[in-house]
């Protein structure tokens, strides 16, 4: 087969994002969010977020995955309201960020400070998280930029226990994953599409050790498992809980459809990842996404926008925090 020309590839990407835009527009018709929400109140908002986000990722390529993960965790707990960013207080020491170690809080504060310098008190932290996730896909995944609807307001509540109740576990079986996403208004297709966020980023060995010890999970590639064991010591051996890359096959800082190829060959970290091969429907989606990067990119963009509308606060609900880590006094 002849190699595709550069113009052909560009055309494919353009078509993918036309589809994504159409899907996003259809979704937006049922959402309280708006494209270009800050067009009048803070025209520089999205450009400011983009410029700072790009600079952060260029300086530390691991931060693209960190921004994406923060957005996912925020939206799956209490909706996309920036509750994940709130620090403990004397009245509430058990906030969401105490439930699981995430990165990027200081980076989000840096973006917020830049936005506040041009438009004080206008742009919510919840929208900044959404814009930063979109821009991470662009910088770390080579996506064409796409509209991220905005108008979210910031919540004032953050609860540790709600993370445990809402974030899908890395040992979830397929039906548990489907039910978890359905509870957020997301489909099986969204589940398969968004799972490719595991193509970049890092995880602690404790999340994968159950597949390595005492015996290797038979669904895991043997060579891949042996390589993981050189990083992840057996539990109880005194080796601690090292960090390893989600993707050990190609560049671990690139968001891509390589995740699906890794799935097919048993080279993914989590039980929940490998579960996508356990039904004919999801396995077919995996195969399609593995072979068609352009279509997957369009679907990922649309699914990210859809996720960004989960239980949002709009209008006069919530507030626009001055600092993302504390509620306004």
Number of C-alpha atoms within 10 A of each C-alpha: 3 4 6 8 9 9 9 11 12 12 13 16 20 16 15 20 25 14 17 24 20 12 18 23 18 11 16 18 10 9 14 15 21 16 14 16 19 16 11 8 11 16 14 15 24 22 12 19 24 22 14 20 27 21 13 19 21 14 10 11 20 21 23 30 27 23 28 25 20 23 27 23 23 26 27 25 26 22 21 29 33 32 28 32 26 22 19 17 10 6 6 12 13 16 21 25 23 17 15 11 9 15 16 19 18 12 17 25 17 17 22 25 16 17 25 18 10 14 15 14 14 17 26 26 30 30 27 27 28 30 24 27 27 26 29 27 26 19 22 21 18 14 21 17 14 19 17 28 23 26 20 31 24 26 25 16 16 24 21 18 14 15 22 14 12 17 17 19 16 14 18 16 17 20 14 14 23 19 15 21 20 14 12 17 14 17 16 19 17 20 18 22 25 19 17 21 21 26 27 29 23 17 20 16 23 16 16 19 22 17 19 22 14 10 9 16 16 11 16 20 17 15 10 16 20 13 11 19 15 9 14 23 19 19 16 7 7 8 11 14 17 12 14 18 20 22 23 17 15 13 14 20 22 24 27 26 27 21 25 30 17 21 24 17 13 21 24 27 28 21 21 19 25 23 19 26 21 12 12 10 12 19 19 13 19 24 15 15 24 19 14 12 17 21 20 25 25 24 24 26 29 27 23 22 26 20 23 29 26 20 17 24 22 16 11 8 12 18 21 23 23 19 18 27 19 15 18 11 5
